[in-house]
C-alpha cells in the first residue's frame, strides 16, 4: 500500500495531467456501470431464463467491481494512512515557520472535501422542497417525485435494502417544518461552509498544492463510490430475490451466498443449505492474496475471538482528527443498525465505521469516534458537514469504551479520555 501510494504521488508530481487522466478513466468505468443499471432497470427479471438472468447479473457485477476496485484500490492506500505521511510532512514545514501548534488545524483544512457529499446533496434537495412548500407552490408534488427517484437508495447498507418513496421524504420534511428550520438560512450555511474550506485551502502553503488536489479527487471519488455501493445493493437484491424465488431459498439464505456460488446454484442446482445456515450463525469473509475465503462455524469463531476479544486496558484512546472541536458526553456504542435507536441528543457515537443509515443518529451526537477510517471516510465527511468533533482511526474505541461511559472527546488533539 505504501509503495502504491508513493508511486501515485510521484506520477502526479511528474505529470500535471496525470490526476485528471486517472479521474477520467474512473469516470468512464462509472459510465459503463450506469449503463448496466439502466439495463437492469428495464429488464423483467422474472421473465428471463436462468442463463440470461445469470448473464445479466454477471455483466452488472463485473461493471460494479471494475468501478469499485479502481476507486478503493488507490483511495485506501492514500486516505487510510494519510496521518502517517501527510502529518510528518506538514509538521516539518510548519516547524520552519514556527507554527507547530497549528498542525491539527492545518491538517483538518488540508483533508476537508470541497465537493458536497451525497448526504448533504439530499438534505439540500429537501430544503429546496421546503422552500416551495413555504411558498405554497404547485410544484411540490413533482419535486418530491423527482427527489425520491434520485435518492431512493440513500439508506441502503450491506445488510438491508429498502426503496424510499415520496411519502418517506415528505415525512422527513414535515419533521423539519415542526423544528422551524429555515431553508434559506440552512442552504446559506452549507454554501458558506464549502466556500470557507475553499478559501482556507487557498491560504495553505505551495508545498501542498498536489497533495491538496489528490485529497480533493479522492474525497470526491470516495463519496461517489459509496453512492454506487448503495445503488448497487438495490439491484443486487433484485437479482438475489429472483434467484431465491427460483431456487426456493429464503431471503436470509440468499443474503449469505457469495457471487461465485450463484452460477452453480442457479444453473447446476448445487445448493448447500447447511453451509448457509452455519453462515447465518457465524461467518467471516477474509481477504487473501488469491481473492477471499469464507469461514463458517468453529473456524470462524477461532479467528473472530483473536481479532475482536483482545485484553486491553487503558483510559486514553488516540486517533486522527477528522473534524476539530471538543465535546463531553455519554458513550453509545453502535455495532448493529438496531443500536441507532439508543442514541440521544448530546451522546458520543462510537462505532467501527459510520454508514449512511447512521446519519440521523450522527445528527444527534455531540461527537463521533470510529475505530477505522481515513481522511475521506464517511465519518470524516459527514462530521465536517455537521460541524461536530470527530476522531477516526481510534482502532480500539469500541473494545475499550462501553455504553454509558462518560468521556471527553478532544478532536483538536485526537484523544478520547474517560472522565
Buried (B, 14 or more C-beta within 10 A) or exposed (E): EEEEBEEBBEEBEEEEEBBEEBEEEBEEBBEBBBEBBEBBEEBEBEEBEBEEBBEBBBBBBBBBBBBBEBBBEBBBBBBBBBBEBBBEEBBEBBEEEEBEEBBBBBBBBBBBBBBBBBBBBBBBBBBBBBBBBEEEEEEBEEBBEBBBEBBBBBBBBEEEBBEBEBEBBBEBBEEBEEEEBBBEEBBEEBEEBBEEBEEBBEEBEEEBEBBBBBBBBBBBBBBBBBBBBBBBBBBBBBBBBBBBEBBEBEEEBBBBBEEEBBBEBBEEEEBEEEBBEBBBEBBBEEEEEEEEEBBBEEBBBEEBEEEEEEEEEEEEBBBBBBBBBEBBBBBBBBEEBEBBEEBEEEBBBBBBBBBBBBBEBBEBBBBBBBBBBBBBBBBBBBBBBBEBBBBBBBBBBBBBBEEEBEBBBBBBEBBBEBE
